[in-house]
């Protein structure tokens, strides 16, 4: 019988990648939302681990793609979903990310989708189609504490729950709890994201618009799937 699993972060990916046909990475603030915005504009996003600027520049040059700047740079293409609304169809962007990119690249042979609140329904439908009755894993990415340990992030739990709700069948207990978290927050998603720890951090750095974009529910019909090292619309 087909199951939906839900486990946190890199350890969750490592636990489930040999068992799930499809893995949905949920990093609402902001990797998955950024990917959805870009793919909705017919761009392709190459995920890359955060932390080595020289390696990122070399990889972008090797691929012949643009390299996203730091969000702090302002006015440039970056992990900020608002900045990616400037992308043109057909553009290719290397997007370093401390969580979503790292998890994407750890999924092994499973088919990988980028899910968020904006595209929960579309991603769930595509996950069901691609899984063909096999198991699906939904991974809330979480954030990192200063010591590098996982900080569970409620926006990712809610985003994962939105995908699980749209899948339409009961999963393991962890998946049911995520689904119920989404149901509890559904009527006030914007307020929840703006007032959670990650949302307050982004708003405090002048990125409140990014949080508002991430809080939009089911406004996108894109299902970003990883193909040949880049996210593109599964359609």
Backbone bond lengths (Angstrom), bond angles and torsions (degrees), N, CA, C in turn:
res aa  C-N    CA-C-N  psi(-1)  N-CA   C-N-CA  omega(-1)  CA-C   N-CA-C  phi
1 X - - - 1.468 - - 1.531 110.03 -
2 X 1.322 115.55 135.96 1.455 120.79 -179.44 1.521 110.85 -64.70
3 X 1.340 116.29 137.87 1.457 121.72 179.06 1.522 110.24 -126.39
4 X 1.333 114.99 153.28 1.449 120.41 168.78 1.530 107.47 -113.13
5 X 1.332 115.08 129.92 1.456 122.63 -178.64 1.524 108.95 -110.60
6 X 1.318 116.64 155.83 1.460 120.91 177.04 1.526 108.59 -146.50
7 X 1.322 116.22 113.55 1.461 121.90 177.96 1.518 108.89 -139.09
8 X 1.331 115.99 156.45 1.458 121.35 -171.64 1.518 114.35 -85.73
9 X 1.305 116.09 138.27 1.450 124.45 161.59 1.514 116.23 59.28
10 X 1.337 114.28 -157.65 1.457 120.72 -176.00 1.520 111.75 -61.84
11 X 1.323 117.60 -39.13 1.464 119.69 178.78 1.522 110.78 -63.50
12 X 1.335 116.54 -36.02 1.455 119.78 176.76 1.516 112.16 -65.48
13 X 1.334 116.75 -42.20 1.459 120.99 176.14 1.523 110.35 -59.94
14 X 1.323 116.17 -47.41 1.469 120.16 -177.67 1.524 111.79 -64.47
15 X 1.328 116.51 -32.63 1.464 120.30 178.57 1.526 111.88 -70.68
16 X 1.335 117.23 -36.31 1.463 120.62 -167.41 1.527 115.35 -107.10
17 X 1.335 117.84 -11.83 1.464 118.47 -171.75 1.520 113.92 -65.92
18 X 1.328 118.48 -21.81 1.458 120.40 177.50 1.520 112.42 -86.95
19 X 1.336 116.65 -8.64 1.463 120.12 -173.56 1.524 112.82 -113.98
20 X 1.324 117.76 -22.47 1.461 120.68 -176.24 1.523 110.79 -103.02
21 X 1.323 116.27 137.22 1.464 120.21 176.62 1.514 110.93 -74.52
22 X 1.340 116.14 -33.09 1.461 122.73 -177.79 1.525 108.82 -129.48
23 X 1.331 115.68 135.35 1.461 121.38 174.83 1.520 108.24 -119.91
24 X 1.327 116.19 128.08 1.458 122.27 177.01 1.527 107.95 -105.34
25 X 1.326 117.05 116.27 1.459 122.55 178.01 1.528 108.28 -89.61
26 X 1.334 116.64 125.07 1.464 121.78 -177.70 1.532 108.80 -119.51
27 X 1.315 115.16 105.90 1.470 123.08 177.57 1.529 106.21 -131.36
28 X 1.336 115.82 82.80 1.463 122.11 -167.72 1.525 112.01 -64.63
29 X 1.329 117.26 -40.05 1.467 122.06 179.74 1.526 110.35 -119.77
30 X 1.404 119.20 80.70 1.464 118.00 17.66 1.532 112.95 -148.13
31 X 1.337 119.11 3.09 1.458 120.19 -169.21 1.526 113.03 -57.09
32 X 1.330 117.55 -52.46 1.470 119.56 -175.62 1.518 111.64 -65.33
33 X 1.332 116.79 -36.47 1.460 120.13 176.82 1.522 110.58 -66.27
34 X 1.334 116.72 -42.10 1.460 120.99 177.62 1.528 110.83 -61.25
35 X 1.321 116.75 -43.24 1.469 120.38 178.84 1.520 110.27 -62.37
36 X 1.322 117.53 -43.52 1.463 120.09 179.85 1.528 111.11 -61.44
37 X 1.328 117.07 -45.98 1.467 120.45 -179.81 1.524 110.39 -59.41
38 X 1.341 116.38 -44.28 1.466 120.37 -178.11 1.522 111.79 -67.51
39 X 1.321 116.63 -46.34 1.459 120.54 -177.73 1.525 110.63 -67.62
40 X 1.315 116.46 -34.18 1.465 120.02 175.24 1.530 110.95 -58.82
41 X 1.329 117.13 -28.85 1.463 122.06 178.55 1.534 111.52 -92.33
42 X 1.338 116.47 13.78 1.471 123.17 176.54 1.530 112.58 68.44
43 X 1.315 116.04 25.98 1.458 120.59 172.75 1.532 109.18 -93.34
44 X 1.339 116.65 168.54 1.468 122.46 176.70 1.523 107.83 -120.36
45 X 1.339 115.32 136.04 1.457 121.56 -176.62 1.529 109.91 -115.48
46 X 1.328 115.13 121.68 1.466 121.85 175.74 1.528 108.32 -95.63
47 X 1.330 118.75 111.58 1.463 119.64 178.93 1.524 110.91 -72.17
48 X 1.337 115.79 146.27 1.462 120.98 -179.95 1.524 108.17 -148.70
49 X 1.337 118.29 138.89 1.469 120.27 -179.28 1.523 111.92 -62.82
50 X 1.309 115.23 145.04 1.454 122.98 -179.83 1.533 110.26 -78.77
51 X 1.333 117.02 145.82 1.452 118.75 166.18 1.509 116.67 122.72
52 X 1.325 119.85 -14.30 1.461 121.81 -179.41 1.529 107.80 -129.01
53 X 1.333 115.62 93.98 1.463 120.42 -175.26 1.518 112.36 -63.94
54 X 1.331 116.76 -38.62 1.463 120.05 -179.41 1.523 110.63 -65.11
55 X 1.333 116.24 -43.95 1.466 119.85 179.28 1.529 110.95 -63.99
56 X 1.335 116.66 -37.32 1.463 119.81 178.25 1.524 111.13 -64.45
57 X 1.332 116.75 -42.78 1.472 119.44 178.69 1.523 110.95 -63.88
58 X 1.317 116.94 -40.26 1.464 120.68 179.68 1.531 110.71 -65.27
59 X 1.337 116.44 -41.37 1.465 119.60 -179.35 1.526 111.09 -67.99
60 X 1.323 116.84 -40.87 1.465 119.74 177.40 1.527 110.95 -61.48
61 X 1.332 116.44 -41.22 1.459 120.52 178.49 1.528 110.74 -65.59
62 X 1.330 116.39 -41.07 1.464 120.47 179.62 1.519 111.43 -61.81
63 X 1.341 115.77 -41.14 1.461 120.45 -178.29 1.527 112.60 -82.11
64 X 1.324 116.61 -17.03 1.452 120.23 -176.14 1.519 112.98 71.75
65 X 1.351 115.86 39.31 1.463 121.00 -177.80 1.524 109.56 -123.99
66 X 1.334 115.71 166.14 1.456 120.39 175.57 1.529 109.71 -75.81
67 X 1.313 115.50 149.99 1.463 121.56 177.32 1.520 108.69 -105.56
68 X 1.326 116.76 126.62 1.456 120.51 176.85 1.526 110.01 -66.27
69 X 1.325 115.60 142.54 1.460 121.32 178.45 1.522 109.85 -85.80
70 X 1.314 115.50 172.13 1.454 120.16 171.82 1.516 109.33 -65.71
71 X 1.321 116.34 143.92 1.456 120.71 177.16 1.530 110.81 -57.02
72 X 1.328 115.80 -31.91 1.461 120.12 -178.04 1.521 112.81 -66.46
73 X 1.343 116.76 -19.75 1.464 119.93 -176.78 1.520 111.33 -66.03
74 X 1.319 117.55 -34.79 1.465 120.91 177.85 1.518 112.03 72.16
75 X 1.323 115.78 137.81 1.461 120.59 175.31 1.513 115.17 74.09
76 X 1.333 118.09 5.24 1.453 121.45 -179.05 1.529 109.55 -124.06
77 X 1.320 115.53 162.80 1.454 120.06 174.59 1.527 108.89 -62.28
78 X 1.324 116.57 130.59 1.453 120.37 -175.51 1.525 109.02 -156.21
79 X 1.326 115.86 -166.82 1.459 121.25 175.94 1.527 111.54 -70.16
80 X 1.306 117.67 -6.42 1.464 122.66 176.51 1.527 110.01 -71.19
81 X 1.347 118.68 117.88 1.470 119.69 177.56 1.530 112.54 -56.49
82 X 1.331 117.19 -36.29 1.465 119.54 -179.94 1.521 111.29 -60.81
83 X 1.329 117.04 -38.41 1.466 120.01 -179.30 1.519 111.66 -66.31
84 X 1.326 117.43 -30.19 1.463 120.94 -175.31 1.524 112.52 -79.28
85 X 1.313 117.21 -7.16 1.455 119.85 173.66 1.524 111.58 -69.90
86 X 1.335 116.64 -5.90 1.462 121.84 176.65 1.533 112.20 -90.53
87 X 1.327 117.02 -7.80 1.462 119.82 -177.94 1.525 111.47 -64.73
88 X 1.316 114.90 146.79 1.458 121.47 176.19 1.528 110.15 -101.02
89 X 1.330 117.68 152.84 1.462 120.14 177.76 1.529 111.24 -54.62
90 X 1.316 115.44 136.33 1.452 120.93 178.14 1.515 114.74 88.99
91 X 1.330 118.07 -9.43 1.462 119.22 179.51 1.520 110.47 -69.60
92 X 1.327 115.13 151.98 1.462 122.41 179.03 1.524 108.01 -125.00
93 X 1.341 114.81 133.17 1.461 120.39 -173.42 1.518 110.21 -135.14
94 X 1.325 116.64 129.91 1.462 121.89 171.80 1.522 106.85 -85.15
95 X 1.322 117.04 122.25 1.459 121.69 -172.41 1.527 110.66 -120.05
96 X 1.333 117.60 94.79 1.472 119.46 174.30 1.526 110.54 -66.53
97 X 1.327 115.75 140.63 1.462 121.36 -178.58 1.524 108.55 -151.93
98 X 1.339 117.83 138.16 1.463 119.77 -177.60 1.516 113.79 -75.12
99 X 1.317 118.45 -19.11 1.457 120.06 -175.63 1.528 112.06 -124.50
100 X 1.331 117.78 -65.01 1.459 120.20 -175.25 1.511 114.36 -58.82
101 X 1.332 117.01 -44.93 1.470 119.61 179.27 1.515 111.13 -63.66
102 X 1.319 115.51 -44.55 1.468 120.07 -178.00 1.528 110.78 -60.62
103 X 1.315 117.22 -42.51 1.462 120.19 -179.99 1.529 111.05 -70.05
104 X 1.316 116.78 -40.89 1.462 120.84 178.16 1.517 111.06 -53.20
105 X 1.318 116.23 -45.30 1.459 121.43 -174.07 1.524 112.89 -78.39
106 X 1.336 116.89 -3.66 1.466 120.54 -179.47 1.519 112.72 -102.73
107 X 1.336 118.54 7.29 1.462 121.25 -169.63 1.520 114.97 -85.33
108 X 1.317 117.89 0.55 1.458 120.28 175.41 1.515 113.16 62.62
109 X 1.319 116.64 -131.11 1.460 121.54 -174.95 1.524 113.99 -88.47
110 X 1.314 117.79 -5.14 1.461 120.22 -179.65 1.526 110.56 -68.09
111 X 1.323 117.00 151.35 1.454 121.56 171.36 1.523 108.12 -74.93
112 X 1.340 117.08 134.82 1.464 121.47 -172.52 1.527 110.04 -115.67
113 X 1.324 115.69 132.41 1.464 123.70 173.88 1.523 108.76 -121.54
114 X 1.326 116.55 151.06 1.465 122.31 175.71 1.520 107.98 -104.92
115 X 1.332 116.33 113.54 1.454 120.82 -176.27 1.516 112.29 -112.32
116 X 1.332 115.56 149.69 1.465 121.44 177.46 1.521 107.46 -155.56
117 X 1.306 117.17 -176.53 1.459 120.36 178.51 1.525 111.68 -64.40
118 X 1.324 116.91 -36.53 1.463 121.82 -176.26 1.528 112.57 -62.89
119 X 1.318 117.35 -32.60 1.468 120.00 -171.53 1.529 112.83 -125.29
120 X 1.327 117.41 22.12 1.463 120.54 -172.41 1.528 112.35 -55.65
121 X 1.327 116.96 -45.55 1.458 119.68 -178.47 1.510 113.01 -65.70
122 X 1.331 116.63 -44.10 1.466 120.60 -179.38 1.523 111.17 -65.84
123 X 1.327 116.66 -40.79 1.462 119.88 -179.68 1.525 111.07 -68.29
124 X 1.325 117.43 -40.30 1.463 120.01 177.71 1.526 111.13 -61.75
125 X 1.331 116.56 -44.19 1.466 119.77 179.53 1.516 111.66 -61.71
126 X 1.338 116.32 -42.32 1.463 119.63 -179.80 1.531 110.42 -70.23
127 X 1.324 117.90 -37.18 1.462 120.55 178.23 1.526 110.52 -61.01
128 X 1.316 116.70 -43.62 1.469 120.30 178.09 1.520 111.09 -62.04
129 X 1.319 116.62 -41.60 1.460 121.20 -179.59 1.525 111.20 -65.00
130 X 1.323 115.82 -43.26 1.469 120.04 -177.27 1.524 112.19 -74.39
131 X 1.324 117.21 -32.73 1.467 120.27 -175.94 1.525 112.34 -71.94
132 X 1.335 117.17 -29.42 1.467 121.14 177.93 1.529 111.85 51.67
133 X 1.344 115.51 48.24 1.455 120.65 176.80 1.508 115.18 86.67
134 X 1.328 117.82 -5.41 1.469 121.00 177.74 1.530 110.11 -88.96
135 X 1.319 116.35 173.10 1.454 120.91 -173.04 1.530 112.14 -70.69
136 X 1.329 114.10 152.00 1.467 122.97 177.66 1.522 108.09 -122.51
137 X 1.320 117.20 135.32 1.467 122.57 176.11 1.526 108.85 -112.02
138 X 1.313 116.70 130.42 1.463 122.52 175.68 1.529 106.79 -113.38
139 X 1.335 116.11 120.78 1.462 121.79 -170.48 1.525 110.78 -114.49
140 X 1.338 118.75 105.18 1.462 119.30 169.40 1.528 108.69 -71.43
141 X 1.330 116.39 123.87 1.463 120.36 -170.76 1.518 112.97 -69.94
142 X 1.334 116.88 -41.62 1.453 119.98 -174.09 1.520 111.94 75.01
143 X 1.309 115.36 176.49 1.461 123.02 177.18 1.518 108.89 -115.63
144 X 1.338 116.35 -171.44 1.457 120.66 -179.28 1.522 109.92 -124.92
145 X 1.322 115.76 136.83 1.455 120.21 169.49 1.526 109.13 -74.79
146 X 1.318 117.16 170.72 1.465 121.54 -177.44 1.524 112.05 -59.76
147 X 1.337 117.31 -28.63 1.467 119.88 -179.80 1.527 112.83 -85.85
148 X 1.339 116.39 4.76 1.463 120.60 178.29 1.513 115.06 90.67
149 X 1.328 118.11 -5.67 1.460 120.47 -179.57 1.524 110.57 -77.22
150 X 1.311 116.11 161.24 1.462 121.83 -177.32 1.525 111.26 -68.42
151 X 1.320 116.18 132.06 1.466 121.70 169.29 1.519 107.82 -110.21
152 X 1.337 118.86 105.18 1.457 119.41 176.61 1.522 109.86 -56.48
153 X 1.331 115.66 134.08 1.460 121.20 -175.01 1.521 108.35 -117.82
154 X 1.341 116.77 124.02 1.462 118.10 -172.32 1.518 112.17 -66.71
155 X 1.356 117.80 -26.81 1.467 118.42 178.62 1.527 110.80 -64.58
156 X 1.330 117.02 -32.85 1.464 120.15 178.41 1.519 111.64 -76.71
157 X 1.341 116.56 -35.57 1.465 119.46 174.64 1.524 110.22 -62.24
158 X 1.335 116.99 -44.13 1.465 121.18 179.37 1.526 110.85 -66.37
159 X 1.337 116.61 -41.96 1.462 119.99 178.07 1.517 112.11 -62.93
160 X 1.331 116.04 -42.64 1.469 119.81 176.23 1.522 110.07 -61.87
161 X 1.325 115.91 -40.90 1.462 119.65 178.70 1.513 113.09 -63.36
162 X 1.335 116.94 -34.10 1.465 120.26 177.46 1.522 110.88 -64.08
163 X 1.323 117.35 -41.77 1.468 121.33 177.31 1.528 110.14 -65.24
164 X 1.327 116.16 -44.00 1.461 120.77 -178.99 1.523 110.75 -64.32
165 X 1.330 117.64 -41.67 1.470 121.18 175.33 1.526 110.49 -56.46
166 X 1.327 116.36 -43.83 1.462 120.34 -177.33 1.531 112.21 -71.73
167 X 1.319 117.86 -23.94 1.465 119.60 176.46 1.521 110.79 -63.59
168 X 1.322 116.34 -34.11 1.456 119.74 169.07 1.509 116.69 86.39
169 X 1.325 118.74 13.56 1.461 119.41 175.07 1.523 109.32 -144.34
170 X 1.315 115.73 152.65 1.456 120.44 -177.14 1.523 110.86 -68.08
171 X 1.315 114.62 143.49 1.451 119.99 177.01 1.511 110.30 -117.96
172 X 1.309 115.32 -159.34 1.449 120.23 175.08 1.524 109.84 -64.16
173 X 1.305 116.59 166.43 1.463 121.32 -175.39 1.519 111.96 -54.96
174 X 1.320 117.33 -40.78 1.464 120.53 179.68 1.522 111.31 -61.46
175 X 1.320 117.04 -37.30 1.461 121.25 178.15 1.523 111.15 -69.13
176 X 1.331 117.19 -39.13 1.460 121.26 178.88 1.529 110.54 -64.27
177 X 1.333 117.04 -40.43 1.463 120.55 179.03 1.531 110.43 -64.40
178 X 1.334 117.42 -41.69 1.468 120.56 177.16 1.526 110.39 -62.74
179 X 1.313 116.71 -43.79 1.473 120.42 178.10 1.523 110.97 -59.25
180 X 1.333 116.42 -42.88 1.465 120.20 -179.06 1.528 111.14 -68.22
181 X 1.333 117.47 -32.15 1.471 120.40 175.56 1.520 109.96 -63.56
182 X 1.323 116.87 -42.04 1.461 119.73 176.40 1.522 111.14 -63.10
183 X 1.306 117.85 -45.65 1.454 120.68 -179.26 1.530 110.92 -58.47
184 X 1.332 116.51 -39.34 1.461 120.71 -179.04 1.521 111.94 -67.86
185 X 1.346 117.04 -32.00 1.469 121.22 -175.19 1.523 113.30 -97.28
186 X 1.305 117.92 -7.30 1.472 120.96 -168.97 1.527 113.10 -57.16
187 X 1.305 118.07 -37.63 1.464 120.45 -175.30 1.528 112.91 -77.91
188 X 1.316 118.13 -9.55 1.465 121.26 -178.37 1.534 111.05 -143.54
189 X 1.316 116.18 49.40 1.463 120.74 -176.65 1.526 112.04 -63.01
190 X 1.326 117.10 -43.95 1.464 119.77 -177.41 1.523 110.78 -61.41
191 X 1.325 117.35 -47.34 1.465 120.47 -179.97 1.523 110.94 -63.38
192 X 1.328 116.71 -39.22 1.463 120.18 -179.99 1.522 111.16 -63.22
193 X 1.329 117.01 -46.38 1.460 119.55 -178.72 1.523 111.89 -69.38
194 X 1.319 117.37 -38.12 1.462 119.49 -179.88 1.522 112.11 -66.91
195 X 1.326 117.36 -27.00 1.456 120.41 -174.35 1.525 114.29 -106.21
196 X 1.333 117.88 -2.06 1.461 119.16 174.11 1.527 109.15 -77.42
197 X 1.327 116.40 166.30 1.462 119.99 -174.78 1.529 112.22 -56.58
198 X 1.329 117.51 -46.96 1.459 120.37 -178.30 1.527 111.11 -64.88
199 X 1.335 116.67 -39.98 1.458 120.26 179.25 1.516 112.02 -65.12
200 X 1.314 117.12 -41.43 1.464 121.02 178.13 1.527 110.96 -64.34
201 X 1.345 116.34 -38.77 1.467 119.77 178.21 1.524 110.41 -62.52
202 X 1.326 117.68 -47.18 1.462 120.73 -179.43 1.526 111.57 -65.90
203 X 1.321 116.96 -44.92 1.463 119.75 179.42 1.521 110.87 -61.50
204 X 1.336 116.29 -38.09 1.453 120.27 179.10 1.514 113.22 -65.14
205 X 1.333 116.99 -20.72 1.468 121.32 177.19 1.535 111.58 -99.16
206 X 1.329 116.06 11.77 1.459 119.85 176.25 1.511 115.36 88.72
207 X 1.345 118.07 17.32 1.461 121.12 -176.07 1.527 111.98 -114.77
208 X 1.325 117.24 38.11 1.452 120.18 179.54 1.524 111.52 -60.47
209 X 1.336 117.44 -34.47 1.463 120.26 179.04 1.519 111.25 -60.67
210 X 1.324 117.58 -37.13 1.459 120.40 177.85 1.526 111.20 -61.09
211 X 1.326 116.33 -38.96 1.462 120.52 178.85 1.524 110.21 -67.34
212 X 1.316 116.64 -41.48 1.464 120.17 179.33 1.525 111.41 -64.44
213 X 1.318 117.29 -39.51 1.466 120.97 176.64 1.525 110.42 -62.69
214 X 1.331 115.64 -42.20 1.468 120.36 -178.74 1.514 112.30 -66.84
215 X 1.335 117.67 -26.34 1.468 121.58 -177.31 1.522 112.85 -82.13
216 X 1.326 118.47 -8.87 1.461 120.66 178.82 1.526 109.63 -68.28
217 X 1.313 116.78 133.01 1.463 120.77 -172.92 1.528 112.21 -108.59
218 X 1.338 114.34 125.78 1.470 122.61 174.80 1.525 113.07 53.15
219 X 1.322 116.12 41.70 1.465 120.57 176.92 1.523 111.52 -95.47
220 X 1.328 117.36 -8.23 1.461 121.90 -176.47 1.524 110.34 -115.97
221 X 1.316 115.53 140.29 1.469 120.97 176.05 1.525 111.39 -102.48
222 X 1.322 116.69 12.98 1.465 120.98 179.83 1.523 110.93 -84.64
223 X 1.308 115.50 146.78 1.458 122.41 171.77 1.525 106.96 -127.23
224 X 1.334 118.10 88.60 1.469 120.31 -176.81 1.530 111.65 -66.25
225 X 1.323 116.07 120.95 1.455 122.13 -179.52 1.525 108.43 -119.16
226 X 1.316 116.49 143.48 1.460 121.15 179.94 1.527 109.26 -83.50
227 X 1.342 115.19 117.37 1.454 121.18 178.11 1.520 108.84 -133.93
228 X 1.324 115.89 125.97 1.468 120.79 178.24 1.524 111.51 53.22
229 X 1.338 115.52 40.38 1.445 121.01 173.59 1.504 115.97 83.34
230 X 1.345 118.04 8.18 1.462 120.16 -179.35 1.522 109.84 -142.58
231 X 1.337 114.96 147.17 1.459 120.13 173.61 1.532 109.60 -80.59
232 X 1.327 115.12 133.01 1.459 122.12 174.19 1.526 107.03 -143.61
233 X 1.314 116.79 167.84 1.460 120.11 -179.25 1.525 109.69 -69.10
234 X 1.308 116.42 127.63 1.467 121.01 -178.39 1.517 111.90 -60.90
235 X 1.342 116.74 -23.65 1.463 119.57 179.94 1.516 111.62 -68.90
